[in-house]
Amino acid sequence: MSRFHADYAWLGGEQVSADVLITVDHGRIASVVPGVKRSRDATHLRGVTLPGLANAHSHAFQRALRGRTQRGGGSFWTWREDMYALAAGLTPDDTHRLALGAYREMLRAGITCVGEFDYVHHSDALIAAADEAGIRLTLLDACYLAGGFGESPNAVQQRFSDGDAERWAQRVSSIRGARVGAAIHSVRAVPADQIPTVVEFARGKPLHFHVSEQRAENEACLAAHGVTPVRLLADRGALGPDSTAVHATHLTDEDRGLLRETTICMCPTTERDLADGIGRAGPRLSLGSDSHAVIDLFEEARAVELNLRLATERRGHFTAPALLAAAVNHASVGWPEAGRLEPGKLADFITVGLDSPRLETAEPATLLESLVFAATAADVREVYVGGKRAC
């Protein structure tokens, strides 16, 4: 049994609680009691203690592109060519090295769980990197079969393809060593008649998919099928409470209605880096760092709100607690037993220091607002996974 005394802790409400005693037994939280005088046998957590953050959308290998694609102009589609050039020569050893660096950086940023959306299919390398770093992993193996609507995969895309969804499912069924979910890379990359096979495989597991990240994707889907990408996925059973739509930037009103029970994972630092546009997330929200232009879920959280302020010229779309809830949404990646400081949950928690210039003027009544709108990953002081210090 381990005991921790937090100066302040977020227990899921609208404000933080003070002087919180957290006891941990065998990697899980045994009790949480606010208003307790600190004793000398308890580890002192100086600052604000939160559940560990959950990065719901990662392409670990793309960390290698950080800063390398910023000269000149272009679009998502020109950036994709740079990404393909990187992926073309990627070996499992390369993937392990890049993922280990990404996962270690995530832990230092307070991220204790990651959903790795893998279409390079180097699962063993990713699992080994997560184990070495000490981060919880859900491997979201992506089905990727086509180069576009009615198009065969090009030379680089061919390495992502299993040929058809049945062979994809057979391969993914053999993965061991991590929690495994499923991903439909996109409606461009998985033909409509193959989607139901992925959906059936994913039953009871997290199912993720990129959707409507670009207007051109929507236009091509309408031309090929007469419906939006969201409608195409809905008609094939891909939406629902176990599913997560990544980006969902360019939605119709009907699309938003169809997604009401589906989590939307927003990745604002990538979405602005690639000039995708500004999405309007629904009430079920998670966050990801995607291409890892930046690994900082505090930045992702506030960007959801601040981007909407720019688009609408109005403030107050999401509260700070709602944005923090998105940042700790472990259910999106298949870890419902994490993400809250309460008995029975995994003892994954972080402490954000209040001694930096960004937070030194914070006050208890508005600490959550200060964290969301002023903190950065650099303010994370301690990270615990299963009750043990990770960094």
FIDRENFI-723011 format. One record per residue: x negated, y negated, z negated of N, C-alpha, C in turn; residue in one letter. Coordinates in steps of 0.1 Angstrom, whole numbers. Each point is the difference from the previous one (the first is absolute). Example, Ala and Ser with C-alpha at 12.3 -4.5 7.8 and 13.67 -1.06 7.14 Angstrom:
! residues 2
NODE  n.xx  n.yy  n.zz ca.xx ca.yy ca.zz  c.xx  c.yy  c.zz code
NODE  -132    57   -78     9   -12     0    -9   -12     0    A
NODE     4   -11     7    -9   -11     0     8   -11    -8    S
//
This chain:
! residues 391
NODE  n.xx  n.yy  n.zz ca.xx ca.yy ca.zz  c.xx  c.yy  c.zz code
NODE    -9    12     0     9   -12     0    -9   -12     0    M
NODE     3    -9     9    -8   -13     1    10   -12    -2    S
NODE    -5   -10    -6     8   -12    -4    -6   -12     7    R
NODE     9    -8     6    -4   -13     7     8   -11    -5    F
NODE    -6   -11    -3     8   -12    -5    -2   -11    11    H
NODE    11    -3     7     1   -10    10     4   -14    -6    A
NODE    -8   -10     3     4   -14    -4    14    -3     5    D
NODE     2     3    13    13    -1     7     2    12     9    Y
NODE    12     4     2     3    11    10    13    -2     6    A
NODE     1     4    13    12    -1     7     7    13     0    W
NODE    12     0    -7     7    12    -2    12     1    10    L
NODE     0    -8    10    10     1    10    11   -10     0    G
NODE     0    -9   -10    10   -11    -1    -4   -13     7    G
NODE     6   -10    -4    -2   -13     6   -12    -8    -5    E
NODE    -5     5   -12   -12    -6    -7    -8    11    -5    Q
NODE   -13    -4    -4    -9     9    -7     4     2   -14    V
NODE    -4    10    -6     1     2   -15   -14    -1    -6    S
NODE     0    -5   -13   -13    -3    -6    -3    12   -10    A
NODE   -14     2    -2    -5     9   -10     7    14     2    D
NODE    -3     6    11     6    13     3   -10    11    -2    V
NODE     5    10    -9    -8    12    -2     4    11     9    L
NODE    -9     5     8     2    11    10    -8    12    -5    I
NODE     7    11    -2    -7    12    -4     1    10    12    T
NODE   -11     7     2    -1     9    12    -4    14    -5    V
NODE     7    10     5    -3    14    -3     0     8    12    D
NODE   -12     6     2    -2     9    12     4    -7    13    H
NODE    -5   -12     2     2    -7    12    13    -7     3    G
NODE     9     1   -10    13    -6     1     3   -10   -11    R
NODE     8    -9     2     4   -10   -11     9     7   -10    I
NODE    -4     0   -12     8     6   -11    10   -10    -6    A
NODE    -5   -12    -2     9   -10    -6    -5   -14     4    S
NODE    10    -9     0    -3   -14     3     8    -9   -10    V
NODE    -8    -7    -9     7    -8   -10    -5   -14     0    V
NODE     8   -10     3    -4   -14    -1     0    -5   -14    P
NODE    -6   -12    -2     0    -6   -13    -7     6   -11    G
NODE   -11     7     3    -8     8    -9   -13    -7    -3    V
NODE    -4    -1   -13   -13    -6    -3   -11     9     4    K
NODE   -10    -6     6   -11     8     6    -8     7   -11    R
NODE    -3    13     1    -8     7    -9   -14     3     6    S
NODE   -10     3    -8   -13     2     5    -2    12     8    R
NODE     9    10    -2    -2    13     8     6    -1    14    D
NODE     6   -11     3     6    -1    14    -9    -8     9    A
NODE    -1     5    12    -8    -7    10     7   -13     4    T
NODE    -7   -11    -1     6   -13     2     0    -4    15    H
NODE    12    -1     6     2    -4    13     2   -15     1    L
NODE   -10    -8     3     0   -14     0     6    -6    12    R
NODE    12    -6    -1     7    -6    12    14     6     1    G
NODE     4     2    13    13     5     3    -1    14     6    V
NODE     6    10    -7     0    13     5    12     3     9    T
NODE    -2     6    11    10     4    10    -1    15     3    L
NODE    10     6     6    -2    13     6   -10    -1    11    P
NODE    -7    10     3    -9     0    11     7    -3    13    G
NODE    -6    -7     9     6    -4    13     0    11    10    L
NODE    10     0     9     1    10    10    -1    -6    14    A
NODE   -10     5     7    -2    -5    14     7    10     9    N
NODE    12    -4     5     8     9     7    -3     2    15    A
NODE   -10    -8     5    -3     2    14   -15    -4     2    H
NODE    -8    11     3   -14    -2     3    -5     8    12    S
NODE    -8    -7     8    -8     7    10   -15    -2    -4    H
NODE    -5     9    -8   -13    -3    -6   -11    -3    10    A
NODE     0     7    12   -11    -2     9    -1   -14     6    F
NODE    12    -7     0     0   -13     6    -7   -11    -9    Q
NODE    -4     4   -12    -8    -9    -8   -13    -4     7    R
NODE    -5     9    10   -12    -3     7     2   -12    10    A
NODE    12    -4     3     3   -11     9     1   -13    -7    L
NODE    -1     0   -14     2   -12    -7   -10   -11     5    R
NODE     6   -11     4    -8   -12     5    -6     2    14    G
NODE     1    12     6    -7     2    13     9    -3    11    R
NODE    13    -3    -2     9    -3    11     5   -14     0    T
NODE    -7    -9    -7     5   -14    -2    -5   -10    10    Q
NODE    -9     4     8    -4   -10    10     9     0    12    R
NODE     3   -11     6     9    -1    11    15     1    -4    G
NODE     9     1    10    14     1    -3     5    14     1    G
NODE    11     2     8     5    13     2    13     3    -8    G
NODE     3    12    -1    13     4    -6    -2    14    -7    S
NODE    11     5    -6     0    14    -5    -6    10    10    F
NODE     4    -2    13    -4    10    10   -14    -1     4    W
NODE    -6   -12    -1   -15    -1     3    -7     5   -13    T
NODE     5    -3   -12    -6     6   -12     0    15     1    W
NODE    11     6     5     1    14     1   -11     7     8    R
NODE    -4    -7    10   -11     5     8   -13     1    -8    E
NODE    -3   -10    -8   -11     1    -9     1    12   -10    D
NODE    12     2    -5     3    11    -9    -2    13     7    M
NODE     4     1    12    -2    13     7   -14     2     3    Y
NODE    -8   -10     3   -14     2     2    -7     5   -12    A
NODE     4    -5   -12    -5     6   -13     4    14    -2    L
NODE    13     3     2     5    13    -2    -6    11     9    A
NODE    -4    -5    13    -4    10    10   -13     8    -5    A
NODE    -8    -7    -7   -13     6    -5     0     5   -14    G
NODE    12    -1    -7     0     3   -14    -2    14    -3    L
NODE    -9     4    -9    -2    13    -5     6     2   -13    T
NODE     2    12    -5     4     2   -14    -9    -6   -10    P
NODE   -13     0     2   -10    -7    -9     3   -15     0    D
NODE     2    -6    12     3   -14     0    13    -3    -8    D
NODE    10     8     2    13    -2    -7    -2     1   -15    T
NODE    -8    10    -4    -3     1   -15    -7   -12    -5    H
NODE   -10    -5     7    -7   -12    -4     9   -12    -1    R
NODE     8    -2    10     8   -12     1    12     1   -11    L
NODE     5    12    -1    11     2   -10    -5    -2   -14    A
NODE   -12     6    -3    -6    -2   -13    -2   -14    -4    L
NODE    -5    -8     9    -1   -14    -2    13    -7    -2    G
NODE    10     3     8    13    -6    -1     7     4   -13    A
NODE    -1    12    -4     7     5   -13    -7    -6   -12    Y
NODE   -13    -1     0    -7    -6   -11     4   -15    -1    R
NODE     0    -6    11     5   -14     0    14    -2    -5    E
NODE     9     9     4    13     0    -5     1     2   -15    M
NODE    -8     9    -6     0     2   -14    -4   -13    -7    L
NODE   -11    -6     5    -4   -12    -7    10   -11     1    R
NODE     9     1    10    11   -10     2    13     4    -8    A
NODE    -1    11    -8    11     4    -8    10    10     7    G
NODE    -4     5    11     8    10     7    -3    14    -4    I
NODE     9     7    -6    -3    13    -5     6    11     8    T
NODE     8    -3    10     6    10     9     1    -6    14    C
NODE    -3     8    10     0    -4    14     8     9     9    V
NODE     8    -5     9     5     8    11    -8    -2    12    G
NODE    -7    11     4    -9    -1    12     7     5    12    E
NODE     3    -9     9     7     2    13   -10     4    10    F
NODE    -2    14     2   -11     5     7     4     5    14    D
NODE    -5    -6    10     2     5    13   -13     5     7    Y
NODE   -11    -3    -7   -13     6     5    -1    15    -4    V
NODE     7     3   -10     2    14    -4   -14     6    -6    H
NODE    -6    -8    -8   -11     5    -8     4     2   -14    H
NODE     9     8    -2     6     2   -14   -10     4   -10    S
NODE    -9    10     3    -9     4   -10    -9   -11    -5    D
NODE    -4    -9    10    -9   -11    -4     7   -10    -9    A
NODE    13    -2     3     7   -10    -8     3     5   -14    L
NODE     3    13    -1     3     6   -13   -13     0    -8    I
NODE   -11     3     6   -13     0    -7    -4   -14    -5    A
NODE     3   -10     8    -3   -14    -4     8    -4   -11    A
NODE    13     3     0     9    -4   -11    -4     7   -13    A
NODE    -3    13     1    -5     7   -12   -13    -6    -6    D
NODE    -9    -4     9   -13    -6    -4     3   -13    -6    E
NODE     9    -8     5     2   -13    -5     9     0   -13    A
NODE     8    10    -1     9     1   -12    13    -7     2    G
NODE     5    -1    12    13    -6     3    10    11     4    I
NODE    13    -2    -4    10     9     4     3    -2    15    R
NODE     3    11     7     1    -1    14    13     8     4    L
NODE     7    -7     9    10     7     8    -4    -1    15    T
NODE    -2    12     6    -4     0    14    12     1     9    L
NODE     2   -11     7    12    -2     9    -5     3    14    L
NODE    -1    13     3    -5     5    13     9    -4    11    D
NODE    -5    -7    10     8    -7    10     1     9    13    A
NODE    12     3     4     3     6    13    -2   -11    11    C
NODE    -9     3    10    -3   -10    10    -2     8    13    Y
NODE    10    -1     9     0     9    12     0    -7    13    L
NODE     3   -13     1     1    -7    12    -7   -13     0    A
NODE    -3    -5    12    -6   -13     2     9   -11     1    G
NODE    13     3     1    11   -10     1    12     7     5    G
NODE    11    -7     2    12     6     4    -2     7    14    F
NODE     1    13     0    -2     7    13   -14     1     5    G
NODE   -10    -3    -9   -14    -1     5    -8    11    -8    E
NODE    -9     7     7    -9     9    -6   -10    -8    -8    S
NODE    -6     6   -11   -10    -7    -8   -12    -3     9    P
NODE    -7   -11    -3   -12    -3     8   -12     8    -7    N
NODE   -12    -3     5   -11     8    -5    -2     0   -15    A
NODE     1   -12    -5    -2    -2   -15    12     6    -7    V
NODE    12    -3     4    12     5    -7     1    15     1    Q
NODE    -6     6    10     1    15     1    -6     7   -13    Q
NODE   -10    -6    -6    -6     6   -12    10    -1   -12    R
NODE    10    -8     1    10    -1   -11    11    10     2    F
NODE     1     6    11    12     8     4    -2    15    -3    S
NODE    11     6    -5     0    15    -2     8     6    11    D
NODE     4    -7    10     7     5    12    15    -1    -1    G
NODE     6     5   -12    14    -2    -2     2     0   -15    D
NODE    12    -3    -5     3    -2   -14    -1    14    -7    A
NODE     4    11     6    -1    13    -6   -15     3    -4    E
NODE    -9    -2     9   -14     2    -3    -5   -10   -10    R
NODE     5   -12     0    -4   -10   -10     4     6   -14    W
NODE    13     4    -1     5     5   -13    -8    12    -5    A
NODE    -4     9     9    -8    12    -4   -13    -4    -5    Q
NODE    -6   -10     6   -13    -5    -5     1    -6   -14    R
NODE    10    -9    -1     2    -7   -13     3     9   -11    V
NODE     7    11     3     4    10   -10   -12     6    -7    S
NODE   -11     0     7   -12     7    -5    -9   -10    -9    S
NODE     3   -12    -1    -8   -10    -8     2     3   -14    I
NODE   -11     1    -7    -1     2   -15    -8   -11    -7    R
NODE     2    -2   -13    -8    -8    -7     5   -14    -3    G
NODE    12    -3     5     6   -14    -2    15     2     2    A
NODE     7   -10    -5    14    -1     3     1    -4    15    R
NODE     9     7     7     1    -2    14    14    -5     4    V
NODE     1   -10     7    13    -5     6    -2     1    15    G
NODE     9    -8     7     0     1    15     2   -14     5    A
NODE    -5    -2    12     2   -13     7     3     2    14    A
NODE     9    -8     5     3    -2    14    -8   -12     4    I
NODE   -11     1     8    -8   -11     2     8   -12     5    H
NODE     9     2     9     9   -11     6     9     7    10    S
NODE    10    -7     4     9     6    10    -7     0    14    V
NODE   -11    -8     1    -8     0    12    -8    13     1    R
NODE    -5     5   -11    -9    11     0     6    13    -3    A
NODE    13     1    -4     7    13    -2    13     0     8    V
NODE     0     8    11    12     0     8    13     3    -8    P
NODE    11    -6     4    12     1    -8     4    14    -3    A
NODE    -2    10    10     4    13    -3    -9     8   -10    D
NODE   -11    -6    -3   -10     6   -10     3    -6   -14    Q
NODE     6   -11    -1     2    -6   -13     7     9   -10    I
NODE    11     7     4     7     8   -10    -9    11    -6    P
NODE    -9     5     7    -9    10    -6    -9    -6   -11    T
NODE    -4   -12     2    -8    -7   -11     9    -3   -12    V
NODE    12    -4     3    10    -3   -11     3    13    -8    V
NODE     2    11     7     3    12    -7   -12     5    -9    E
NODE   -12    -2     6   -12     4    -8    -1    -9   -13    F
NODE     4   -12     1    -2   -10   -10    11     1   -11    A
NODE     9     8     2    11     1   -10    -5     2   -14    R
NODE     4    -9   -10    -5     1   -13   -14    -6    -2    G
NODE    -6    -5    10   -13    -7     0     1   -14     4    K
NODE   -10    -9    -2     1   -13     6    -2     1    15    P
NODE     8    -8     7    -1    -1    14    -2   -15     4    L
NODE   -11    -3     6    -3   -14     4    -1    -2    15    H
NODE     2   -12     5    -1    -3    14    -2   -14     2    F
NODE    -9    -4    10    -1   -13     5    13    -3     8    H
NODE     5   -12    -2    12    -3     8     2   -15     3    V
NODE     3    -3    12     2   -14     4   -10   -10    -5    S
NODE   -13     4     1   -11    -9    -4    -1   -11    11    E
NODE     3     3    12    -2    -9    11    13    -1     8    Q
NODE     2   -12     6    12    -2     8    -1     9    13    R
NODE   -12     2     5    -2     8    12     5    15    -3    A
NODE    -3     5   -12     5    13    -3    15     1     0    E
NODE     7   -10    -5    15     0     1     5    -1    14    N
NODE    -7    -8     8     5    -1    14    -2    13     8    E
NODE   -12     6    -3    -2    13     7     9    11    -4    A
NODE     4     0   -13     9    10    -5    14    -3     6    C
NODE     4   -12     1    13    -3     6     1     4    14    L
NODE   -11    -2     7    -1     3    14     1    16     2    A
NODE    -7     7    -9    -1    14     1    13     7    -5    A
NODE     6    -5   -11    10     7    -6    13    -7    -2    H
NODE     0   -13     3    12    -9    -2     3    -3   -14    G
NODE    -9     3   -10     2    -3   -14   -13    -6    -6    V
NODE     1    -6   -12   -12    -5    -7    -7    12    -6    T
NODE   -13    -2    -3    -7    11    -7     6     5   -13    P
NODE     6    -9    -8     7     4   -12    12     8     3    V
NODE     8    -4    10    11     8     3    -4    14     6    R
NODE   -11     1     7    -5    12     5    -3    10   -11    L
NODE    -7    -6   -10    -4     8   -12    12     4    -8    L
NODE    10    -9    -2    12     3    -7     8    11     6    A
NODE     1     0    13     8    10     8    -7    14    -1    D
NODE   -13     1    -4    -6    12    -1    -3     4   -15    R
NODE     6    -7    -9     0     4   -14   -12    -4    -8    G
NODE    -8   -10     6   -13    -4    -7     2   -10   -11    A
NODE    11    -6    -2     2   -11   -10     6     6   -13    L
NODE    -3    -7   -11     6     5   -13    -9    -3   -11    G
NODE     4     4   -13    -8    -3   -12   -14     5    -1    P
NODE    -3    11     8   -14     5    -1    -8    -5    11    D
NODE     5   -10     8    -7    -5    12    -5   -14    -3    S
NODE   -11    -3     7    -5   -14    -1    -3    -5    14    T
NODE     6   -11     4    -3    -7    13   -11   -10    -2    A
NODE   -11     2     7   -11    -9    -2     1   -12    10    V
NODE    -2   -12    -5     0   -12     7    15    -5     2    H
NODE     7     7     9    14    -4     3     2   -15     1    A
NODE    -9    -6     9    -1   -14     1    11    -7     8    T
NODE     4     7    11     9    -6    10    13     9     0    H
NODE     9    -4    -9    12     8    -2    13    -8     4    L
NODE     9     8     5    14    -6     2     8     1   -13    T
NODE    11    -7     0     9     1   -12     4    15    -1    D
NODE     3     7    11     4    14    -1   -11     8    -6    E
NODE   -13    -2     4   -11     7    -5    -1    -2   -15    D
NODE     2   -12    -5    -1    -2   -15    10     8    -7    R
NODE    12     1     6    11     8    -7    -4    15     0    G
NODE    -6     5    11    -4    14     1   -11     3   -10    L
NODE    -8   -10    -3   -12     2    -9     4    -2   -15    L
NODE    12    -2    -3     3    -5   -14    -4    11   -11    R
NODE    -1    13     4    -4    10   -10   -14     4     2    E
NODE    -7    -6    10   -14     3     3    -9   -11    -5    T
NODE   -11     5    -6   -10   -10    -5    -7    -6    12    T
NODE    -2   -13    -1    -8    -8    10   -14    -3    -6    I
NODE   -10     5     6   -14    -3    -5    -5   -12     9    C
NODE    -3   -11    -7    -5   -11     6   -15    -1    -2    M
NODE    -8    -4    10   -14    -1    -1    -4   -14     5    C
NODE     3   -11    -7    -1   -13     5   -14    -4     5    P
NODE   -11     4    -7   -13    -4     5    -3     6    14    T
NODE     4    12     2    -1     6    14     9    -7     9    T
NODE    12    -2    -4    10    -5     9    -3   -14     5    E
NODE    -7    -8    -9    -4   -13     5   -13     1     7    R
NODE    -9     9    -3   -13     2     6     3     4    15    D
NODE    10     8     3     3     5    13    10    -9     7    L
NODE     4   -11    -6    10    -9     6    13     8     3    A
NODE     4     9    -9    13     8     2    12    -9    -1    D
NODE     0    -9    -9    12    -8    -4     3     2   -14    G
NODE    11    -6    -5     4     0   -14    13     8    -1    I
NODE    -2    11    -8    12     9    -2     8    -5   -12    G
NODE    12     6    -1     9    -4   -11     4    13    -7    R
NODE    -7     4   -10     2    12    -7    14     1    -6    A
NODE     4    12    -2    13     2    -7    -3     2   -15    G
NODE    10     5    -7    -1     1   -15    -9    12    -4    P
NODE    -2    10     8    -9    11    -3   -13    -3     7    R
NODE   -10    -4    -8   -13    -5     5   -12     6    -6    L
NODE   -10     3     9   -13     4    -5   -10    -8     8    S
NODE   -13     1    -4   -11    -8     6   -11     9     4    L
NODE    -7    -5    11   -12     7     4   -11    -9     5    G
NODE   -12     5     0   -11    -9     6    -4     5    14    S
NODE     6    11     5     0     3    14   -14     1     5    D
NODE    -4   -10     8   -13     0     7   -12    -5    -9    S
NODE     4    -4   -12   -10    -4   -10    -8   -12     4    H
NODE     6    -9     7    -6   -14     2    -3    -6   -13    A
NODE     9     3   -10    -1    -4   -14     6    12    -8    V
NODE    -7     3   -11     6    10    -9     3    -7   -13    I
NODE    13    -5    -1     4    -8   -12    15     0     0    D
NODE     7     8    -8    14     1     0     7   -12    -7    L
NODE    -8    -8    -8     6   -12    -4     2   -10    12    F
NODE   -10     0     9     2    -8    12    11     5     8    E
NODE     1    13     2    11     6     8    14    -4    -6    E
NODE     1     1   -14    12    -3    -6     5   -14     2    A
NODE    -9   -10    -3     4   -14     2     2    -4    14    R
NODE    -7     7     9     2    -3    14    13     3     5    A
NODE     7    11    -5    13     3     4     9   -12    -2    V
NODE    -1    -6   -12     8   -12    -3    -4   -12     7    E
NODE   -13    -3     0    -5   -13     6     2     0    15    L
NODE    -2    12     7     3     0    14    15    -4     3    N
NODE     9     6    -8    14    -3     2     3   -15    -2    L
NODE    -7    -6   -10     2   -15    -2    -4    -7    13    R
NODE   -11     4     6    -4    -7    13    10     2    10    L
NODE     6    12     1     9     3    11    14    -7    -2    A
NODE     4    -1   -13    14    -5    -3     0   -14    -5    T
NODE   -12    -6    -5     0   -13    -6     8     1   -13    E
NODE     0    11    -7     7     2   -12    -8     9   -10    R
NODE     0    -3   -13    -7     8   -10    10    10    -6    R
NODE    -6     9    -7     8     9    -9     7    12     6    G
NODE    -7     6    10     5    12     6    -1    13    -9    H
NODE   -12     1    -7    -3    11    -9    -5    -6   -13    F
NODE     4     6   -11    -5    -4   -13   -14     7    -2    T
NODE    -7    -6    -9   -13     7    -4     1    14    -4    A
NODE    10     3    -9     2    14    -4     3     9    12    P
NODE     8    -5     9     4     8    12   -13     3     8    A
NODE    -8   -10     2   -12     2     8   -10    10    -8    L
NODE    -1    -1   -13    -8     9    -7     5    14     1    L
NODE    13     1    -1     6    14     2    -3     6    13    A
NODE    -1    -8    10    -4     5    13   -15     4     0    A
NODE    -8    -7    -7   -15     3    -1    -2    13    -8    A
NODE     9     4    -8    -1    13    -8     9    11     4    V
NODE     5    -1    13    10     9     5    -7    13     4    N
NODE    -2     9   -10    -6    13     3    10    10     6    H
NODE    13    -3    -2    10    10     6    -1     0    15    A
NODE    -4   -12     6    -1    -1    15   -10    10     5    S
NODE   -11     4    -8   -10     9     5     1    14    -8    V
NODE    12     2    -6     2    13    -6    -6     3   -14    G
NODE    -2   -11    -7    -4     1   -14    10    -6   -10    W
NODE    12     5    -1    10    -7    -8    -3     1   -15    P
NODE   -10     8    -4    -3     1   -14   -11   -10    -4    E
NODE    -3   -10     9    -9   -11    -3     7   -13     3    A
NODE    -6   -11    -4     5   -13     4     8    -8   -11    G
NODE     1     6   -12     6    -7   -11    -8     3   -13    R
NODE     0    -9    -9    -6     2   -13    12     5    -9    L
NODE     2    13     0    11     5    -9    -4    15    -2    E
NODE     5     5   -12    -3    14    -3     4    10    11    P
NODE   -10     9     2     2    11    10    -7    -3    13    G
NODE    -2   -13     3    -7    -4    12   -15     3    -1    K
NODE    -6     1    12   -15     1     1    -6   -12    -6    L
NODE   -11     2    -8    -7   -11    -6    -9    -7     9    A
NODE     5    -5    11    -7    -8    10     3   -15    -3    D
NODE    -9    -7    -5     3   -15    -2   -13    -8     2    F
NODE     2   -13     1   -11    -9     3     2   -12    -9    I
NODE   -11    -7    -3     1   -13    -8    -6   -11     9    T
NODE     8   -11     1    -5   -12     7    -4   -10   -11    V
NODE   -13    -4     2    -5   -10   -10     6   -14     2    G
NODE     1    -7   -11     5   -14     1   -10   -11    -2    L
NODE   -13     4     2   -11    -9    -2    -6    -6    12    D
NODE     6     3    12    -6    -6    12     6   -14     2    S
NODE    -6    -8     9     6   -13     3    14     1     5    P
NODE     3    11     7    14     2     6    11     2   -11    R
NODE    -4     5   -11    10     4   -10    -2    -6   -14    L
NODE   -10    -8    -2    -3    -5   -13    11   -10    -6    E
NODE     8    -5     9    11    -9    -5    14     7    -1    T
NODE     0    13     3    12     8    -1     6     0   -13    A
NODE    14     0    -1     7     0   -13     8    13     0    E
NODE     3     5   -12     7    13    -2    14     0     8    P
NODE     7   -11    -1    14     0     5     0     2    16    A
NODE   -11    -4     6    -1     1    15   -12     8     5    T
NODE    -4     9    -8   -12     8     3     2     8    13    L
NODE    12     6     2     2     7    12    -1    -8    13    L
NODE     5   -12    -1    -1   -10    11   -14    -4     2    E
NODE    -8    -1   -10   -14    -4     1    -8    12     7    S
NODE     3    12    -4    -6    12     6     3     0    15    L
NODE    12    -1     4     4     2    14    -5   -11     8    V
NODE     1   -13    -5    -3   -11     9   -14    -6    -2    F
NODE    -8     5    -9   -13    -5    -2   -11    10    -2    A
NODE     3    12    -4   -10    10    -3    -6     6    13    A
NODE   -12     5     0    -5     8    11    -6    13    -5    T
NODE    -4     9     9    -6    12    -4   -12    -1    -9    A
NODE    -7   -12     1   -12    -2    -8     4    -2   -15    A
NODE    13    -2    -3     3    -2   -14     3    13    -7    D
NODE     0    11     7     2    13    -6   -12     4    -8    V
NODE     2     2   -13   -11     3    -9    -2    15    -3    R
NODE    11     7    -2    -1    14    -4    10     8     8    E
NODE    -4    12     4     9     9     7     0    14    -6    V
NODE    11     5    -4     1    13    -6     9     9     9    Y
NODE    -5    12     2     8    11     8     1    12    -9    V
NODE    12     4    -4     2    11    -9    -5    -3   -14    G
NODE     0   -13    -3    -5    -4   -14   -15     0    -1    G
NODE    -8     2    11   -14    -1     0    -5   -12     8    K
NODE   -10    -6    -5    -6   -12     7    -5     4    14    R
NODE     5    -6    10    -4     3    14   -11   -11     5    A
NODE     2   -12    -5   -10   -11     3     3   -12    -8    C
//
